[in-house]
Amino acid sequence: MIEHLQSLDRWLLLGANSHHSPKLDAWMIFFSERLVWFPAYFVLVVVLCYLYQRRALLILPLLGLSVALADGISSRLFKPYFARLRPCHDPTLSTTLNLVNGCGGQFGFLSSHAANSFALAVFIGLLLPARYRVAKGMLFIWAAIVSYSRMYLGAHYPSDVVAGALLGSATAWVCVAAYRRLAPRWWPAAAL
């Protein structure tokens, strides 16, 4: 059973990695680059401050905690513990992969990009009311593209990405639950 799942993982990775074009390469590198998203994160912080006013004093640290937990658990706990080579470092795969953006660290289980982007998307998705469904949908599409870009670039297996997305979703859920528990105590008349 494990061998079948590993075989499926490799097959899906090769499928994602094999459809290249210069334009798509550039887009996937863009989506995978962490620093290019800082202006969007700034806008997100401003919007949350506008929508939630004083409650943003609790929301923003919890959002940061959600992403920090996802990143720390994936990078400092899972990757060294499982020590699963990234596809681009796996000698049986690296020669067949199209690597347009280098390789990154040695170990890949689980994807920090997926964990971080899903932590952010799920946190905000759970926090915002239903009337913001378009914004929520855009965040989930962004998180999915960031996650897919990691497979496209040969940096992670699909199982690395799925596990990262689950971890990020879990940390977001815990931090939103903390917000929902703490906010009524600090701001009893809070609505939004």
Secondary structure, 3 states (H helix, E strand, C coil): CHHHHHHHHHHHHHHHHHCCCHHHHHHHHHHHCCHHHHHHHHHHHHHHHHHHHHHHHHHHHHHHHHHHHHHHHHHHHHHHHHCCECHHHCCCCCCCCCCCCCCCCCECCCCHHHHHHHHHHHHHHHHCCHHHHHHHHHHHHHHHHHHHHHHHCCCCCHHHHHHHHHHHHHHHHHHHHHHHHHHHHHCCCCCC
